Amino acid sequence: MISQPTLPAYWDPVALERDMRRIFQYCLDCRMCVTLCHAFPELFKRVDAKGEDASVLDAADMRAVGDLCNGCKLCYPKCPYTPPHAWDLDFPRLVLRAKAVESRRSGISFQDRMLSRPEIIGRLSRPVAPVVNALNRHGGFRALLEKLTGIHRETPLPAFHRETFAAWVARRGTRPAAGEPAGRVALFYTCTVNYHAPEVGRATVEVLEQNRIEIRVPPQVCCGMPNLDCGDVEAATAAARQNLGRLYPLVQAGYDIVTPGPSCSFMLRQEYPLLADTLEARQVAAHTFDLCEYLMRLHAQGKLDTNFPDHPGAVVYHLPCHLKAQNIGYKSRDLMQVAGATVQMIERCCGHDGTWSMRTAHFDQSMKMGRRLFEAVREAGAPMAASDCVLAQLQIQKGTGILPLHPIQVIHRAYGLCRGTL
């Protein structure tokens, strides 16, 4: 399958349809992923109703199947036919390509452009954060917002903060390690942390400092995943090139890139080399780590501070899909266990997956997808819940009434660093 937007054949509708029918046929023959999301049952239902193979699908059928793919990517690590297998099967990347080709042909809708610009929304909302937050909790305003933007009136929206994480770190600065640092990192802090969860960024900085890590916080823009969600490959590529221009010099200077956001680490590692197709992109990808993955790497090197005066106790932990798709193991769970936590891990999709679940067309489906996760969190009965994804946290809170912490906040508390700010 052609997966690089830099290749002309990526945009060829004939080549795309050929790849779609080929990959759909493999999925029809296998059917292992029938329980993962709504896209696969829809594919099987449409073919079974019309005939025996993917040749019976028309353009409307293929669009309907692709529309139900929420980009969780859970099928990728489960599929036995992904690259380097000769069948070259990557279902979510195929759907992304189909969205990109359609978006280039028909343009990007107002709704998609709005949902794919979290930085603009954040900058506009930050100065009047209390007002925006109050409006987002008001039923009448949410009904109006639904009509204007297509954002479902019940989808949980993250709160805004007057002081962003970037403003906090600029005001406070980062503190150099005493003596030779245990490591050097450039922090890619993410849009959600910057505007909606600055407490996660503050905990990240203080935990890294606790472990004698030299921290740089370079200027950055959105990783570009919201753009990919709506097929705007050009905007995603522009974001990638802008971030690469700021991150690559730090990699050359000996810094690793660390991010607390699973979707952003997935973008930097998996998507940037395809979007930009440069040495710089490949080097940045090779030196990017999930935050807890990086800390467990320190632990393996004997450099992690394991003096945790406050043991967390029992934690029910949700493993986000975009973290699982990176095939790095269960580093957040392992780190919390090192800190003394008893962790029950749940590997189920929450159904949020970025902008997909916000839309009126998908909100009910997203809540159905998360149902088994919600039930498992409630049944665990743990005094503390955790998830690395800020948006998954909101989805879990919507489904259970329980708001999880980021694992780094659990570690922050275990170090005794919490001073009433988290």
C-alpha positions as CSV (number, residue, x, y, z in Angstrom):
1,M,0.0,0.0,0.0
2,I,1.2,3.5,-0.8
3,S,1.5,5.3,2.6
4,Q,3.7,8.3,1.9
5,P,1.9,11.5,0.8
6,T,5.1,12.6,-0.9
7,L,4.5,10.0,-3.6
8,P,2.2,11.1,-6.5
9,A,0.5,7.7,-6.5
10,Y,-0.8,8.4,-2.9
11,W,-3.2,10.9,-4.4
12,D,-4.3,8.8,-7.4
13,P,-8.0,7.8,-6.8
14,V,-7.7,4.7,-9.0
15,A,-4.7,3.4,-7.0
16,L,-6.5,4.2,-3.8
17,E,-9.6,2.2,-4.8
18,R,-7.4,-0.7,-5.8
19,D,-5.7,-0.7,-2.4
20,M,-9.0,-0.3,-0.6
21,R,-10.6,-3.3,-2.3
22,R,-7.4,-5.4,-1.8
23,I,-7.1,-4.6,1.9
24,F,-10.9,-4.9,2.5
25,Q,-10.7,-8.4,1.0
26,Y,-8.0,-9.4,3.3
27,C,-10.0,-8.2,6.3
28,L,-13.1,-10.0,5.0
29,D,-11.1,-13.3,4.8
30,C,-9.7,-12.8,8.3
31,R,-12.3,-11.1,10.4
32,M,-10.1,-11.1,13.5
33,C,-10.8,-7.4,14.2
34,V,-14.6,-7.6,14.3
35,T,-14.7,-6.6,18.0
36,L,-12.3,-3.7,17.9
37,C,-14.5,-0.9,16.4
38,H,-17.6,-0.3,14.3
39,A,-15.7,-0.1,10.9
40,F,-15.1,-3.8,10.6
41,P,-18.6,-5.0,11.4
42,E,-19.9,-2.5,8.9
43,L,-17.6,-3.8,6.2
44,F,-18.6,-7.4,6.9
45,K,-22.3,-6.6,7.0
46,R,-22.3,-4.7,3.7
47,V,-20.4,-7.4,1.8
48,D,-22.4,-10.2,3.3
49,A,-25.6,-8.4,2.3
50,K,-24.5,-7.9,-1.3
51,G,-22.2,-10.8,-2.3
52,E,-19.1,-12.7,-1.4
53,D,-16.1,-10.4,-1.8
54,A,-15.0,-6.8,-1.8
55,S,-15.8,-6.3,-5.5
56,V,-19.5,-5.8,-4.5
57,L,-18.7,-2.6,-2.6
58,D,-19.5,0.7,-4.3
59,A,-18.1,4.1,-3.4
60,A,-20.8,4.8,-0.8
61,D,-20.1,1.5,0.9
62,M,-16.4,2.3,1.2
63,R,-17.1,5.8,2.5
64,A,-19.4,4.4,5.1
65,V,-16.8,1.9,6.3
66,G,-14.1,4.5,6.4
67,D,-16.3,7.0,8.3
68,L,-16.6,4.6,11.2
69,C,-12.8,4.2,11.6
70,N,-11.9,6.5,14.6
71,G,-8.2,6.2,14.2
72,C,-7.5,4.3,17.4
73,K,-5.1,2.1,15.5
74,L,-5.7,-0.9,17.8
75,C,-6.1,-3.1,14.7
76,Y,-2.5,-2.4,13.6
77,P,-0.7,-4.2,16.5
78,K,-3.2,-7.1,16.3
79,C,-3.1,-7.6,12.6
80,P,-0.7,-10.4,11.4
81,Y,-0.4,-8.9,7.9
82,T,1.1,-5.4,8.6
83,P,4.4,-4.4,7.0
84,P,6.9,-6.0,6.4
85,H,4.4,-8.8,5.5
86,A,3.9,-9.0,1.7
87,W,0.2,-8.1,2.0
88,D,1.2,-4.7,3.4
89,L,-2.1,-4.2,5.3
90,D,-2.6,-1.0,7.4
91,F,-6.3,-0.4,7.7
92,P,-6.2,3.0,9.6
93,R,-3.6,4.4,7.3
94,L,-5.7,3.4,4.3
95,V,-8.7,5.2,5.8
96,L,-6.5,8.3,6.4
97,R,-5.4,8.2,2.8
98,A,-9.0,8.0,1.6
99,K,-9.9,11.0,3.7
100,A,-6.9,12.9,2.3
101,V,-7.9,12.2,-1.3
102,E,-11.5,13.2,-0.6
103,S,-10.4,16.4,1.2
104,R,-8.2,17.4,-1.7
105,R,-11.1,16.8,-4.1
106,S,-13.9,18.4,-2.1
107,G,-12.1,20.8,0.3
108,I,-12.0,20.9,4.1
109,S,-15.3,21.7,5.8
110,F,-15.7,24.6,8.3
111,Q,-16.3,22.0,11.1
112,D,-13.2,20.1,10.2
113,R,-11.1,23.3,10.0
114,M,-12.3,24.4,13.5
115,L,-11.8,21.0,15.1
116,S,-8.3,20.7,13.7
117,R,-7.1,24.0,15.1
118,P,-6.7,23.5,18.9
119,E,-4.0,26.1,19.2
120,I,-6.2,28.8,17.7
121,I,-9.1,27.8,20.0
122,G,-6.7,27.8,22.9
123,R,-5.2,31.2,22.3
124,L,-8.7,32.8,21.9
125,S,-10.1,31.1,24.9
126,R,-7.2,31.5,27.4
127,P,-7.8,35.2,28.3
128,V,-11.5,34.6,29.1
129,A,-11.1,31.0,30.3
130,P,-13.7,31.2,33.2
131,V,-16.3,32.5,30.8
132,V,-15.6,29.9,28.1
133,N,-15.7,27.1,30.7
134,A,-19.0,28.4,32.1
135,L,-20.5,28.5,28.6
136,N,-19.3,25.0,27.8
137,R,-21.2,23.7,30.9
138,H,-24.4,25.5,29.9
139,G,-27.0,23.4,28.1
140,G,-28.4,26.2,26.0
141,F,-25.0,27.3,24.7
142,R,-24.0,23.6,24.0
143,A,-27.2,23.2,21.9
144,L,-26.3,26.3,19.9
145,L,-22.7,25.1,19.6
146,E,-23.9,21.8,18.3
147,K,-25.9,23.5,15.6
148,L,-23.1,25.8,14.5
149,T,-20.2,23.3,14.7
150,G,-21.5,19.8,14.8
151,I,-19.9,19.2,18.2
152,H,-22.3,17.0,20.2
153,R,-23.9,18.8,23.1
154,E,-22.9,16.0,25.5
155,T,-19.4,15.4,24.4
156,P,-17.0,16.3,27.3
157,L,-15.0,19.4,26.5
158,P,-11.7,20.1,28.3
159,A,-11.5,23.2,30.6
160,F,-9.2,26.1,29.6
161,H,-6.7,27.9,31.9
162,R,-5.7,31.5,32.0
163,E,-2.1,30.4,32.6
164,T,-0.9,27.9,30.0
165,F,1.8,25.5,30.7
166,A,4.1,27.4,28.3
167,A,3.5,30.6,30.3
168,W,4.2,28.8,33.6
169,V,7.5,27.3,32.4
170,A,8.5,30.7,30.9
171,R,7.8,32.4,34.2
172,R,9.4,29.7,36.4
173,G,12.1,28.4,34.2
174,T,13.6,24.9,34.5
175,R,16.2,24.2,37.2
176,P,19.6,22.7,36.2
177,A,20.7,19.5,37.8
178,A,23.3,19.5,40.5
179,G,26.5,18.2,38.8
180,E,26.4,16.1,35.7
181,P,22.7,15.6,34.5
182,A,21.3,12.1,34.2
183,G,20.0,13.0,30.8
184,R,18.9,15.8,28.5
185,V,15.4,16.2,27.1
186,A,13.5,18.5,24.9
187,L,9.9,18.5,26.2
188,F,7.1,18.4,23.5
189,Y,4.4,19.3,25.9
190,T,1.3,19.0,23.6
191,C,-1.7,21.3,23.0
192,T,-3.9,19.5,25.5
193,V,-1.3,19.9,28.3
194,N,-0.6,23.5,27.4
195,Y,-4.2,24.8,27.3
196,H,-6.2,22.2,29.2
197,A,-4.0,20.3,31.6
198,P,-1.0,22.5,32.6
199,E,-0.9,20.6,35.9
200,V,0.4,17.6,33.9
201,G,3.1,19.7,32.4
202,R,4.1,21.1,35.8
203,A,4.3,17.5,37.3
204,T,6.4,16.4,34.3
205,V,8.9,19.2,34.8
206,E,9.2,18.6,38.5
207,V,9.5,14.8,38.2
208,L,12.2,15.2,35.5
209,E,14.1,17.7,37.7
210,Q,13.8,15.2,40.6
211,N,15.7,12.8,38.5
212,R,18.4,15.3,37.5
213,I,17.3,15.7,33.9
214,E,18.3,18.8,32.0
215,I,15.1,20.2,30.3
216,R,14.6,22.3,27.3
217,V,11.2,23.5,26.3
218,P,11.5,24.6,22.6
219,P,8.8,26.6,20.8
220,Q,6.4,24.2,19.1
221,V,3.0,24.0,17.4
222,C,0.3,21.3,17.4
223,C,1.7,17.9,16.3
224,G,-0.8,17.8,13.4
225,M,-2.9,14.8,14.4
226,P,-6.2,16.8,14.4
227,N,-5.3,17.8,10.8
228,L,-4.9,14.1,9.8
229,D,-8.2,13.3,11.5
230,C,-10.0,15.3,8.8
231,G,-7.7,14.4,5.9
232,D,-5.8,17.7,5.8
233,V,-2.4,16.2,5.0
234,E,-1.0,19.5,3.8
235,A,-1.6,21.2,7.2
236,A,-0.3,18.2,9.1
237,T,2.9,18.3,6.9
238,A,3.4,22.0,7.5
239,A,3.1,21.4,11.3
240,A,5.5,18.5,11.1
241,R,8.1,20.6,9.2
242,Q,7.8,23.5,11.7
243,N,8.3,21.2,14.7
244,L,11.1,19.3,13.0
245,G,12.9,22.6,12.4
246,R,12.9,23.2,16.2
247,L,13.4,19.6,17.4
248,Y,16.1,18.3,15.1
249,P,18.8,20.8,16.2
250,L,18.2,19.7,19.8
251,V,18.6,16.0,18.7
252,Q,21.8,16.9,17.1
253,A,22.9,18.6,20.3
254,G,22.3,15.3,22.2
255,Y,18.8,15.8,23.6
256,D,16.1,13.2,23.5
257,I,12.5,14.3,22.9
258,V,10.0,13.4,25.6
259,T,6.2,13.9,25.5
260,P,3.4,13.2,27.9
261,G,0.8,12.8,25.1
262,P,0.4,9.4,23.4
263,S,-1.1,10.8,20.2
264,C,1.8,13.3,19.9
265,S,4.5,10.7,20.5
266,F,2.8,8.5,17.9
267,M,2.8,11.5,15.4
268,L,6.5,12.3,16.0
269,R,7.5,8.6,15.7
270,Q,5.2,7.1,13.1
271,E,3.7,9.9,11.0
272,Y,6.5,12.5,10.7
273,P,8.8,10.2,8.7
274,L,6.0,9.6,6.3
275,L,4.8,13.2,6.1
276,A,8.2,14.8,5.7
277,D,10.3,11.9,4.4
278,T,13.6,13.4,5.5
279,L,16.7,12.5,7.5
280,E,15.6,15.1,10.1
281,A,12.2,13.4,10.5
282,R,13.7,10.0,10.9
283,Q,16.3,11.2,13.5
284,V,13.6,13.0,15.5
285,A,11.4,9.9,15.4
286,A,14.3,7.7,16.6
287,H,15.0,10.0,19.6
288,T,11.3,10.5,20.7
289,F,10.0,8.8,23.8
290,D,6.8,8.6,25.7
291,L,7.3,10.3,29.1
292,C,6.9,7.1,31.2
293,E,8.9,5.1,28.7
294,Y,11.8,7.6,29.1
295,L,11.6,7.3,32.9
296,M,11.6,3.5,32.8
297,R,14.6,3.8,30.5
298,L,16.3,5.7,33.3
299,H,15.3,3.0,35.7
300,A,16.8,0.3,33.5
301,Q,20.1,2.3,33.5
302,G,20.0,2.6,37.3
303,K,19.5,6.4,37.1
304,L,15.9,6.7,38.3
305,D,15.3,8.1,41.8
306,T,13.4,5.3,43.5
307,N,13.0,7.0,46.9
308,F,9.1,7.3,46.9
309,P,8.0,8.4,50.4
310,D,4.3,8.3,49.5
311,H,3.2,5.0,48.0
312,P,0.2,5.5,45.7
313,G,-1.8,2.4,46.7
314,A,-4.3,0.8,44.3
315,V,-4.6,2.4,40.8
316,V,-6.8,1.3,38.0
317,Y,-5.0,2.3,34.8
318,H,-6.3,2.7,31.3
319,L,-3.8,2.1,28.5
320,P,-4.5,4.6,25.7
321,C,-4.8,3.2,22.2
322,H,-2.2,5.4,20.7
323,L,0.3,4.3,23.3
324,K,-0.5,0.7,22.8
325,A,-0.1,1.1,19.0
326,Q,3.6,2.2,19.5
327,N,4.4,-1.3,20.8
328,I,6.6,-0.1,23.7
329,G,5.1,-2.3,26.4
330,Y,3.4,-1.1,29.6
331,K,5.8,1.6,30.7
332,S,3.3,3.7,32.6
333,R,2.0,0.7,34.5
334,D,5.6,-0.4,35.3
335,L,6.6,3.0,36.5
336,M,3.7,3.3,38.9
337,Q,4.5,-0.2,40.2
338,V,8.1,0.9,40.8
339,A,6.6,3.8,42.9
340,G,4.8,1.2,45.0
341,A,1.4,1.2,43.3
342,T,-0.8,-1.9,42.9
343,V,-2.0,-1.4,39.3
344,Q,-4.9,-3.0,37.6
345,M,-4.5,-2.3,33.9
346,I,-7.4,-2.1,31.4
347,E,-6.6,-2.5,27.7
348,R,-9.9,-1.2,26.1
349,C,-10.6,1.7,23.8
350,C,-12.3,4.6,25.5
351,G,-14.0,5.6,22.2
352,H,-12.8,9.2,22.2
353,D,-9.9,9.2,19.7
354,G,-9.5,12.9,19.2
355,T,-12.1,14.8,17.2
356,W,-14.0,11.7,15.9
357,S,-16.1,11.3,19.0
358,M,-17.0,15.0,19.3
359,R,-19.1,14.9,16.2
360,T,-22.9,14.4,16.4
361,A,-22.6,11.5,14.0
362,H,-20.3,9.6,16.2
363,F,-20.8,10.5,19.8
364,D,-23.3,7.8,20.7
365,Q,-21.0,5.2,19.0
366,S,-18.1,6.5,20.9
367,M,-19.9,6.0,24.2
368,K,-20.8,2.5,23.2
369,M,-17.2,1.7,22.3
370,G,-16.1,2.8,25.7
371,R,-18.8,0.9,27.6
372,R,-16.7,-2.0,28.6
373,L,-13.9,0.2,29.8
374,F,-16.3,2.3,31.9
375,E,-17.7,-0.9,33.5
376,A,-14.2,-2.2,34.2
377,V,-13.1,1.1,35.8
378,R,-16.2,1.1,38.1
379,E,-15.9,-2.5,39.0
380,A,-12.2,-2.0,39.9
381,G,-13.2,0.2,42.8
382,A,-9.7,1.6,43.1
383,P,-9.3,4.9,45.0
384,M,-7.3,6.3,42.1
385,A,-7.6,6.0,38.3
386,A,-5.0,6.9,35.7
387,S,-4.7,7.4,31.9
388,D,-1.9,9.0,29.9
389,C,-4.4,10.6,27.5
390,V,-6.1,13.8,28.6
391,L,-9.0,13.3,26.3
392,A,-9.4,9.7,27.4
393,Q,-9.6,11.0,30.9
394,L,-12.6,13.2,30.0
395,Q,-14.3,10.3,28.2
396,I,-13.8,8.0,31.3
397,Q,-15.2,10.8,33.5
398,K,-18.2,11.1,31.2
399,G,-18.8,7.3,31.4
400,T,-18.0,6.7,35.1
401,G,-18.0,10.0,37.0
402,I,-14.3,9.3,37.9
403,L,-11.6,11.7,36.6
404,P,-8.3,9.9,36.1
405,L,-4.9,11.4,36.7
406,H,-2.0,11.2,34.3
407,P,0.5,8.6,35.5
408,I,3.1,11.3,35.9
409,Q,0.8,13.0,38.5
410,V,0.7,9.7,40.4
411,I,4.5,9.6,40.3
412,H,4.6,13.3,41.3
413,R,2.5,12.5,44.4
414,A,4.6,9.5,45.2
415,Y,7.7,11.6,45.3
416,G,6.0,13.9,47.8
417,L,6.2,16.8,45.3
418,C,2.6,17.7,45.4
419,R,2.0,21.0,47.1
420,G,-1.7,21.5,46.6
421,T,-1.3,22.4,42.9
422,L,-2.5,19.2,41.4
